[in-house]
Amino acid sequence: MADLTAPSSDNDIPTHPEEIKATYNLKIGKSISLQGSARITPAGIVTVGITTLLVALAFTALATPRRRDWR
C-alpha cells in the first residue's frame, strides 16, 4: 500500500532537481519583522513569461484604437 500521509514540514516535500529557492528576512524598526520564502522551477519561470506576454498582448489589443469606416 502507498503511504498517503501528508508531509509534516517543507523539508519533507520532495523537490525538483533544478528548483530555485529564495528566502528573505525584513526588519522594520524594533517591532516589525517579516519573513518569506519562495521556490520555482525553470518551467515555472517560462510559464510566467508566456503568461505575462499573453496578458500584455491582450491589453495592447484592447488599448489600440480601431479604425472605423463611417460612411
N, C-alpha and C positions, 0 to 999 in steps of 0.2 A: 504494500500500500504506500501511496505517496504521503509525505508529510505536508499537511495543509495549514500548519500553524503560521501565523504572521510573524515576520521578523520583529525582534524586540527593540532594535535601535537602527540608526542609519548605518552603523558599521557592519551590521549583519546582512544588509541588502547587497546582492551581487552587483558589481559594477562592470561597465563596459571597458574593454581594454584601452580604448582611446579617449576615455572620459576626461573632460576638463573641469576642474573644481576651483571654486573661488570662495573665500570667506573674508568677512570684514568685521571689525570692531570699531564703533564710532562713539566717542565720549563727548558730550556737550555739557560743559560745566562740571559741577560735582555730583549732580543728582540724576542726570540723563545718560543712559548707556544703551546703545543699540548694537545688536549682533545679528549677522545674517550669513547665509551661505547659499550657493547655487552650484548646479552641475549641469553640464550639457555635453552632448556628443557632437562630433563633426557633422553627422547627418542632421542634427537639430539646428546647427548653425546654417546649413544650406537651406533647410526648410524655412527658417526665419527670414533669410534673404529673399527667397522666392515669394513668400507671403508679403513682405514689405514691398517688393516690386509690383505685385498684383494690386495691392491697395493703392500705391502711387499711380498706377495706370488708370484705375477706376476713378480716382479723384481728378486726374487730368482730363478724362473723358467727360466728367460732369462739369468741370470748370471751363472747358473750351467752348467759346460761343459758336453756336451752329449758324450757318448761313441759311437764311430762309428766302425763298423765292416768292415775293408778294406781287402778284400780277393783278 
